[in-house]
């Protein structure tokens, strides 16, 4: 479950923090508990990024659909 803070993160903020989490996991040197906490945080950040990207895709799809309707209406005139 994501927190209210995660929901308020912008795409770039979430992406940058996710990159940091991955670097820390790849570097090693953390305890199992720390690694699990980092993994869980990474999963939450990935969800935030995915929501932003899905929202952007929906906006693009809507804009393209509107453009296609307008073009079809112009062709029908």
Backbone torsions as a table, in degrees:
resi	resn	phi	psi	omega
1	UNK	NA	132.8	-178.5
2	UNK	-87.5	151.4	179.7
3	UNK	-88.6	168.6	177.3
4	UNK	-62.3	-33.4	178.6
5	UNK	-64.0	-44.4	178.7
6	UNK	-61.3	-39.5	-179.4
7	UNK	-65.8	-26.4	-179.3
8	UNK	-86.6	-10.4	-180.0
9	UNK	-67.2	137.5	171.9
10	UNK	-76.7	166.1	-179.1
11	UNK	-58.2	-49.5	-176.2
12	UNK	-62.9	-39.2	178.1
13	UNK	-63.3	-47.4	-179.2
14	UNK	-64.0	-42.8	179.6
15	UNK	-61.4	-45.8	-178.5
16	UNK	-64.4	-40.8	178.4
17	UNK	-67.4	-37.8	177.8
18	UNK	-62.7	-41.7	177.5
19	UNK	-59.7	-42.2	178.9
20	UNK	-64.2	-42.2	178.9
21	UNK	-60.9	-45.3	179.9
22	UNK	-62.5	-44.2	178.1
23	UNK	-57.5	-44.4	-178.8
24	UNK	-65.7	-39.4	177.6
25	UNK	-66.3	-42.7	-179.5
26	UNK	-67.4	-31.5	-179.3
27	UNK	-70.2	-27.0	-178.7
28	UNK	73.5	-163.6	178.2
29	UNK	80.3	8.5	178.1
30	UNK	-107.6	158.3	176.9
31	UNK	-72.0	166.2	177.8
32	UNK	-58.5	-43.2	-179.2
33	UNK	-63.0	-43.9	178.1
34	UNK	-64.2	-42.1	178.8
35	UNK	-61.7	-42.6	178.0
36	UNK	-63.7	-41.1	178.9
37	UNK	-64.7	-41.2	177.5
38	UNK	-63.9	-43.1	179.3
39	UNK	-59.3	-47.1	-180.0
40	UNK	-61.6	-41.1	178.3
41	UNK	-64.7	-40.9	177.5
42	UNK	-60.9	-40.5	178.0
43	UNK	-62.2	-42.9	178.8
44	UNK	-64.8	-42.4	179.5
45	UNK	-65.5	-38.2	177.4
46	UNK	-62.9	-37.7	177.5
47	UNK	-64.6	-40.9	178.1
48	UNK	-61.2	-46.9	179.4
49	UNK	-61.6	-43.4	-179.8
50	UNK	-61.2	-41.6	178.5
51	UNK	-62.5	-42.7	178.2
52	UNK	-61.9	-45.2	-178.8
53	UNK	-66.9	-38.9	176.9
54	UNK	-64.6	-39.1	177.5
55	UNK	-64.6	-41.4	177.9
56	UNK	-64.4	-41.6	178.9
57	UNK	-62.2	-42.1	179.7
58	UNK	-63.2	-41.2	178.3
59	UNK	-64.6	-42.1	177.9
60	UNK	-64.1	-44.5	179.0
61	UNK	-60.3	-42.1	179.8
62	UNK	-65.0	-42.0	179.5
63	UNK	-64.8	-42.2	178.9
64	UNK	-66.3	-39.3	178.7
65	UNK	-64.4	-41.9	178.5
66	UNK	-63.8	-42.3	178.4
67	UNK	-62.1	-41.9	178.9
68	UNK	-65.5	-38.0	177.7
69	UNK	-65.5	-42.9	178.7
70	UNK	-63.6	-41.4	179.1
71	UNK	-65.3	-40.1	179.3
72	UNK	-66.6	-38.3	179.0
73	UNK	-66.5	-38.5	178.1
74	UNK	-67.3	-38.5	178.5
75	UNK	-67.7	-30.5	-178.8
76	UNK	-79.6	-13.9	-178.0
77	UNK	-78.7	NA	NA
